[in-house]
Amino acid sequence: MSTPAPRRRVPHRPTPRAATFLLALATAVLPTATAATAATTATVATTATATPATTTETRPRPTTTETRPRPTTTHYLDCTSGNDTSNGTSVRTPWRTLAKASTAYRPGDRLLLKRGTTCTGTLAPTGNGTPTSPIRLDAYGTGAKPHIEGAGARAALLLRNSQGWEIRNLDLSNTGPAPTPEQRRAGLLVLLTDFGVGRHYVVGHVDVHDVNGSDHKDPDPSGGILFVVQGDRTPTRFDGIRIEDSTVKHVDRTGIGTMSTWGRRTAYPDGPGTSFEPLTGVRIQRNDVRDVGGDAIVTHNADGARVEHNYVNGFNMRSAGYNAGVWSWNSDNVLTQYNEVTGGHGTRDSEAFDIDGGNTDNVFQYNYSHDNEGGFLLVCNGAGMTSKGNKVRHNISINDRNTEAPYGVVAVVCGPTTDTQVHHNTIVTKHPHTRMVSNNGQTGTTFRNNVFVGAPTPTGSPTVDTLSTFSGNLYLNTAQPRDPYAVNADPLFSVPAPATPGDVRLKPGSPARGAGTPEADGVTRDYFGNRIPNPPHLGAYQGR
């Protein structure tokens, strides 16, 4: 009997109906499948009725681009023991000269100068950092801050057309032979020329001293720490300047300043350049400025700058021009507060604070001015310019003076301003032969809620102003017959002859208590931090 041949096994092939079922099942189980995937499944299932399916699965390769941060480099400079043939990238192989270190740096790089050393000449590095990855210039080692002596160069430290820099813990000087009339010098000069917008600059714990530059004010000045915009082709400005915790001593001409050649606008129709490019993000804070030939701290072409918690002692010491302690030019919304200014020399301006040309909505508050030869406050708009909406409030002036007409402790001179408000200040002087308020024919200033105390002499300190508005001020040893709500009485200070801010606190029973009118300016605290009552007191003190 023969053995039957084994049956050939035929693979199962789904029918069209089964294919439809499989497609529905795939859609239910994999709801996120794409239409293309479902269509492919249907095609495979349908064609399986004719021939066996042979498919090749292709998985997409991941396409990822990994961005690795660029390695940063720290360079070292030792002007005593370094070697320019070294790589400069470790404390054991530092560079030696400023020329070698004046090279290009990249974001995140550092250049560190050895403490206890002195370099002579100019350090002029280049390169652009960013706000998040700045280039840092700092010190390493122990001992005194590294010193750069410019020896009469344009600057000891010069940054030209660079941005994104942080500079800390340096000692800069720049003393050369007696300068010619055009020989400008600076300690630190940051210069942008036809650059566009330069962003992020920090100067901290930098000491600048002994700079004997020429008597140039602007737009190309001499001085200590300077941020300057020049050029006339590409609109250029700074955005983000922070100068803090630094000292400036015995420099000519400007202590700390910003200047620009892009100042033309409606408020300054004859200004330089073809447009107004304001400097923004400017902060000048907690600095000590002493023995300055001209202006101590000045902001030009700024919008929204803050100048606060600075100490100034000695300005206009050598300049032949007009200077002030802290002031702005062609600037808007500048807040000047918590500064102490003293030691102003001379009577050509020389006031502690100055509302000058082209200023709009600037505020001077919570400042202390004392013993300045030029006085406390200057209101001086430039010819053909508009200066409006500025406020001087909650300040204290003790023993300021200006004995040269047409000035006084407060001087309203130059061109007229619009809506300048001077209120809740205490102004007291012991010096004879000075006017309390003086005006040479200008208008636009209102004085109210102030305390004016003149010198305790037979003639006192006269108020010579027949144009400004006076309303509700207290007067002692001075008078203003044009004030319809004048309080002519002793304010009863806690110390009859004040020498410090605390001395102008009011005793109980003072006629200045509760005699003021409220101000709709949103200010709730006085110079001392006291809450302002309603009605307020006259003057800067508002305590109980």
C-alpha positions in Angstrom: 0.0 0.0 0.0 1.6 3.3 -1.0 2.0 6.1 1.6 0.0 9.2 0.6 2.1 12.4 -0.1 1.9 15.0 2.7 -0.4 17.9 2.0 1.2 21.2 1.2 0.3 23.8 3.7 -1.2 26.9 2.2 -0.8 30.1 4.2 -4.0 31.8 5.2 -5.0 34.8 3.1 -7.7 37.1 4.4 -10.7 37.8 2.4 -11.7 41.4 1.5 -14.2 41.4 4.3 -11.5 40.3 6.8 -9.3 43.1 5.5 -12.0 45.6 6.3 -12.3 44.2 9.8 -8.5 44.5 10.3 -8.5 48.1 9.2 -11.2 49.0 11.7 -9.4 47.1 14.4 -6.1 49.0 13.7 -7.9 52.3 13.8 -9.6 51.5 17.1 -6.4 50.2 18.8 -4.2 52.9 17.4 -6.3 56.1 17.3 -3.3 58.3 16.8 -2.2 56.6 13.7 -2.0 58.9 10.7 -4.2 58.6 7.7 -1.2 57.6 5.7 -0.5 54.7 8.1 -4.1 53.5 8.0 -4.2 53.7 4.2 -1.0 51.6 4.1 -2.6 49.0 6.4 -5.7 48.8 4.1 -3.5 48.4 1.0 -1.5 45.7 2.5 -4.6 43.8 3.8 -6.4 44.1 0.4 -3.4 43.0 -1.7 -2.9 40.0 0.6 -5.8 38.4 -1.2 -3.8 38.1 -4.3 -0.2 37.6 -3.3 1.6 37.2 0.0 2.7 40.5 1.4 6.4 41.2 1.6 7.0 44.5 3.6 10.2 46.2 4.8 9.9 48.3 7.9 11.9 51.6 7.8 12.2 53.5 11.0 13.1 57.2 10.7 16.5 58.2 12.1 16.4 60.9 14.8 17.6 64.2 13.5 19.0 66.2 16.4 21.4 69.1 16.3 23.4 69.4 19.5 24.7 72.9 20.2 27.6 72.9 22.5 28.6 76.1 24.2 31.8 77.5 23.0 34.6 77.1 25.5 35.5 80.4 27.1 39.1 81.5 27.9 40.6 83.3 30.9 43.7 85.3 30.2 46.1 86.6 32.8 48.2 89.7 32.8 51.1 90.3 35.2 53.0 93.5 34.2 55.8 92.6 36.7 56.7 89.0 36.0 54.7 87.9 32.9 56.0 87.0 29.5 54.3 87.9 26.2 55.6 84.7 24.6 53.5 82.7 27.1 50.0 81.7 26.2 48.6 83.9 29.0 45.9 81.3 30.0 47.1 80.4 33.5 48.5 82.2 36.6 51.8 80.4 35.8 52.0 81.7 32.2 50.6 85.3 32.2 51.2 87.9 29.7 53.4 90.9 30.6 52.3 94.0 28.6 49.2 96.0 28.0 49.9 95.8 24.3 49.7 92.0 24.4 46.5 92.1 26.4 44.9 94.7 24.0 43.5 92.0 21.8 40.1 90.7 20.8 38.0 88.8 23.3 34.8 86.7 22.8 31.6 86.3 24.9 32.3 84.8 28.3 36.1 85.4 28.1 37.9 87.0 31.1 41.0 89.1 31.3 42.4 89.2 34.9 45.2 91.6 36.0 47.4 90.6 38.9 46.9 92.5 42.1 49.8 94.5 43.5 51.2 95.3 40.0 51.4 98.5 37.9 51.1 98.7 34.1 51.9 101.8 32.2 50.2 102.9 29.0 46.7 102.1 27.7 44.8 98.9 27.9 42.5 98.8 24.8 40.9 95.4 24.5 38.3 94.8 21.8 35.4 92.3 21.2 31.8 92.1 22.0 30.1 90.2 24.9 26.4 89.9 25.5 24.3 90.6 28.6 24.1 86.9 29.4 27.7 86.2 28.5 29.7 89.4 29.0 33.5 89.8 28.7 34.9 90.4 32.2 37.9 92.5 33.1 38.9 91.9 36.7 41.7 91.2 39.2 43.4 88.0 40.5 45.7 87.3 43.4 46.0 89.2 46.6 47.0 92.7 47.6 46.1 96.1 46.1 44.0 96.5 43.0 46.0 96.2 39.8 47.0 99.7 38.7 47.1 101.1 35.2 48.9 104.4 34.8 48.0 106.1 31.5 51.0 108.4 31.7 49.2 111.1 29.6 47.5 108.9 27.0 43.9 109.5 25.9 42.8 107.0 28.5 44.3 104.4 30.9 41.5 102.0 29.9 39.8 102.5 26.5 36.9 100.5 25.1 36.2 101.6 21.5 33.1 100.3 19.6 32.7 97.3 21.9 29.8 96.1 24.1 28.9 93.5 26.7 31.8 94.3 29.1 32.0 94.2 32.9 34.9 96.0 34.5 35.7 95.5 38.2 38.4 96.0 40.8 40.9 98.1 38.9 42.9 101.2 39.9 43.3 103.7 37.1 45.2 107.0 36.8 46.4 109.1 33.9 49.0 111.8 34.8 51.1 113.3 32.1 52.9 116.6 31.5 50.7 119.7 31.9 48.1 119.2 29.1 47.8 121.5 26.1 44.4 123.2 25.6 43.3 120.3 23.3 44.9 117.4 25.2 42.0 115.3 26.6 42.7 112.5 29.1 40.5 110.1 30.9 40.8 107.2 33.4 38.2 105.0 31.8 36.7 106.0 28.4 34.0 103.9 26.7 33.6 105.4 23.2 31.0 104.5 20.5 31.4 106.1 17.1 28.8 105.4 14.4 28.2 102.0 16.1 24.5 101.6 16.5 23.3 100.4 19.9 25.9 99.3 22.5 24.4 97.2 25.2 25.5 96.1 28.7 28.3 97.9 30.5 29.1 97.4 34.2 31.8 99.4 36.1 32.1 98.3 39.7 34.7 98.9 42.5 36.9 100.8 40.1 39.1 103.6 41.5 40.0 106.5 39.2 42.4 109.2 40.3 44.9 111.8 39.3 43.8 112.5 35.7 45.1 115.9 34.5 43.2 116.3 31.3 42.3 119.5 29.5 39.3 121.6 30.5 36.9 120.1 27.9 33.3 119.4 28.8 31.6 117.9 25.9 31.1 116.3 23.4 34.7 115.0 23.8 35.6 115.5 27.4 38.4 114.8 29.9 37.6 113.1 33.1 37.4 110.1 35.3 34.7 107.6 34.1 33.2 108.6 30.7 30.7 107.1 28.3 30.8 109.0 25.1 28.9 108.8 21.8 30.4 110.4 18.7 30.0 110.3 15.0 27.3 111.7 12.6 26.5 108.9 10.1 24.9 106.0 12.1 22.5 106.9 15.0 24.3 105.6 18.1 23.5 105.2 21.8 24.2 103.2 24.9 21.6 100.9 26.4 22.5 99.6 29.9 25.2 101.4 31.8 25.9 100.7 35.4 28.5 102.6 37.3 28.6 101.7 41.0 30.6 101.4 44.1 33.5 103.3 42.5 35.7 106.2 43.5 36.8 109.2 41.4 39.3 111.6 43.0 41.4 114.5 41.7 40.4 114.4 38.0 40.0 117.1 35.4 37.5 117.8 34.1 34.4 115.7 34.7 34.1 113.1 37.4 31.5 110.7 36.0 29.6 111.6 32.8 27.8 110.6 29.7 27.8 112.6 26.4 26.4 112.3 22.9 26.5 113.9 19.5 22.9 112.7 18.8 20.8 115.2 20.6 18.6 117.0 18.1 14.9 117.0 18.9 12.0 119.4 19.5 13.2 120.3 22.9 16.6 121.0 21.5 16.2 122.1 17.9 19.8 123.2 17.6 21.2 120.1 19.1 23.9 118.0 17.5 23.2 115.2 15.0 20.1 114.7 13.0 18.0 112.8 15.6 17.7 112.2 19.3 19.2 108.9 20.4 18.7 108.8 24.2 20.9 106.7 26.4 18.8 104.2 28.3 19.3 102.0 31.3 21.8 104.3 33.0 22.5 103.7 36.7 25.1 105.8 38.6 24.9 104.7 42.2 26.9 104.5 45.4 30.0 106.2 44.1 32.4 108.6 45.9 33.5 111.6 43.8 35.9 114.1 45.2 38.1 117.0 44.1 36.8 117.2 40.5 38.0 120.0 38.3 34.5 120.6 36.8 31.2 118.8 36.9 31.0 115.9 39.4 28.3 113.7 37.9 26.5 114.7 34.7 24.1 112.8 32.4 23.7 114.0 28.8 21.1 112.7 26.4 19.6 110.2 28.9 16.1 108.9 29.3 15.1 107.2 32.6 18.5 107.5 34.2 18.9 107.0 38.0 21.6 108.9 39.9 21.4 107.8 43.5 23.3 107.3 46.8 26.4 109.1 45.6 28.7 111.2 47.6 30.3 114.3 46.1 32.8 116.4 47.9 34.6 119.1 45.9 33.7 120.1 42.4 34.4 123.0 40.1 37.8 123.1 41.7 39.9 124.1 38.7 37.8 124.5 35.6 37.3 127.9 34.0 33.8 127.0 32.9 30.4 126.7 34.4 29.9 123.5 36.5 27.5 121.9 39.0 27.6 118.9 41.3 24.9 116.6 39.9 22.9 117.6 36.9 21.5 116.6 33.5 21.4 118.1 30.0 18.9 117.3 27.3 17.5 114.4 29.3 14.1 113.1 30.4 12.7 111.2 33.4 16.0 111.3 35.3 15.6 110.5 39.0 18.3 112.1 41.2 17.9 111.0 44.8 19.6 110.2 48.1 22.8 112.0 47.1 25.0 114.2 49.3 26.8 117.1 47.6 29.2 119.4 49.4 32.4 121.4 48.8 31.4 123.1 45.6 33.9 125.8 44.7 33.4 129.1 43.0 30.4 131.1 42.0 30.1 130.4 38.2 27.1 128.2 38.7 28.7 125.7 41.2 25.4 124.7 42.6 24.9 121.3 44.1 22.0 120.5 41.7 20.9 121.9 38.4 17.8 121.8 36.2 19.4 122.7 32.9 18.5 122.9 29.2 16.2 120.4 27.5 15.1 118.5 30.6 11.7 117.0 30.9 10.1 115.4 33.9 13.3 115.1 35.9 13.0 114.7 39.7 15.5 115.7 42.4 14.4 114.3 45.7 15.8 113.2 49.1 19.1 114.9 48.5 21.3 116.6 51.0 23.3 119.7 49.9 25.6 121.6 52.3 28.5 124.1 52.4 28.6 124.8 48.6 30.0 128.1 47.6 27.7 128.2 44.5 24.5 127.4 46.3 21.9 124.6 46.4 19.9 124.8 43.2 20.2 126.2 39.8 17.2 126.5 37.4 18.8 127.4 34.0 17.2 126.4 30.7 19.3 126.8 27.6 18.5 129.4 24.9 16.0 128.1 22.4 15.4 124.9 24.4 12.4 123.5 26.3 12.7 122.4 29.9 9.4 121.4 31.5 7.7 119.4 34.2 10.8 119.1 36.5 10.4 118.7 40.3 12.6 119.5 43.2 11.1 118.0 46.4 11.9 116.7 49.9 15.6 117.9 49.9 17.6 119.6 52.6 20.1 122.4 52.1 22.3 123.6 55.0 24.7 126.5 54.8 24.9 126.7 51.0 25.6 130.2 49.6 26.4 132.2 46.5 27.4 135.8 47.0 27.6 136.8 43.3 24.6 138.3 41.6 22.4 137.2 40.0 22.8 134.0 42.0 21.7 132.9 45.4 21.2 129.8 47.4 18.5 129.1 44.8 19.0 130.8 41.4 16.5 131.1 38.6 18.5 132.3 35.7 19.3 131.7 32.0 16.2 131.0 30.0 12.6 130.4 31.2 11.4 126.9 32.1 7.9 125.5 32.0 6.2 124.2 35.2 9.2 123.7 37.4 7.9 122.7 40.9 10.0 123.3 44.0 8.2 122.1 47.1 8.7 120.6 50.6 12.4 121.5 50.8 14.1 122.9 53.9 16.7 125.5 52.9 18.7 127.2 55.7 22.0 129.2 55.6 24.1 131.0 58.1 26.2 132.9 55.6 25.8 136.6 55.2 25.8 138.5 51.9 24.0 135.7 50.0 20.5 135.9 48.5 18.1 133.2 49.4 16.3 133.1 46.0 17.5 135.1 43.1 16.0 135.7 39.6 17.5 137.5 36.7 14.2 137.8 34.7 13.0 134.3 34.1 9.6 132.6 34.7 8.1 129.2 35.0 9.1 128.2 38.6 6.8 127.7 41.5 7.9 127.6 45.2 5.4 126.2 47.7 5.4 124.3 51.1 9.1 125.1 51.6 11.0 126.4 54.7 13.4 129.3 54.0 15.7 130.4 56.8 18.3 133.1 56.0 21.4 134.2 57.8 20.8 135.5 61.4 22.1 139.0 60.5 20.4 142.4 60.3 20.0 142.1 56.6 19.3 138.4 56.5 19.2 136.6 53.1 16.9 138.5 50.8 14.6 136.9 48.3 15.1 138.8 45.0 12.5 137.3 42.7 9.5 139.2 41.3 8.5 136.7 38.6 8.4 133.2 40.1 5.3 132.0 41.9 5.5 131.7 45.7 2.7 130.1 47.7 2.5 129.0 51.3 6.2 129.0 52.3 7.7 129.7 55.7 10.2 132.6 55.9 12.7 133.5 58.6 15.4 136.1 58.1 14.1 136.4 54.6 10.8 137.5 53.1 8.7 137.3 50.0 5.9 139.9 50.0 4.4 138.3 46.9 3.5 135.1 48.7 -0.2 135.4 49.7 0.0 132.5 52.2 3.4 133.2 53.7 4.2 132.0 57.2 6.7 134.5 58.6 7.9 132.8 61.8 10.6 130.7 63.4 10.1 127.1 62.3 11.4 125.8 65.6 14.0 123.4 64.4 15.2 120.8 66.9 18.6 122.6 66.7 18.3 126.4 66.2 21.4 126.6 64.0 21.3 123.3 61.9 24.5 121.6 60.8 23.1 118.2 59.9 19.9 116.9 58.3 18.6 115.7 61.7 18.8 119.2 63.1 15.9 120.5 60.9 13.3 118.3 62.5 10.4 120.3 63.8 9.7 120.7 67.5 6.2 120.3 68.8 4.3 123.6 68.3 6.3 124.6 65.2 4.2 126.9 63.0 5.3 124.7 60.0 3.5 121.7 61.3 0.3 121.0 59.4 0.6 124.3 57.5 1.2 122.8 54.0 -1.1 121.8 51.2 -1.2 118.2 49.9 0.7 117.4 46.7 -0.9 115.0 44.2 2.4 113.4 43.2 2.1 110.0 44.8 4.9 110.6 47.3 4.1 109.2 50.7 7.4 109.5 52.6 9.7 112.4 53.6 13.5 112.7 53.6 13.7 110.8 56.9 11.3 108.0 55.9 8.3 109.4 57.8 4.9 109.1 56.4 3.6 112.4 55.1 0.5 113.5 57.0 -2.5 115.2 55.7 -2.2 118.2 55.8 1.5 118.0 55.4 4.1 120.1 57.3 6.1 122.8 55.5 9.6 121.8 54.6 11.4 118.5 54.3 10.5 117.1 57.8 7.1 115.4 58.0 7.5 113.4 61.3 5.4 113.6 64.4 
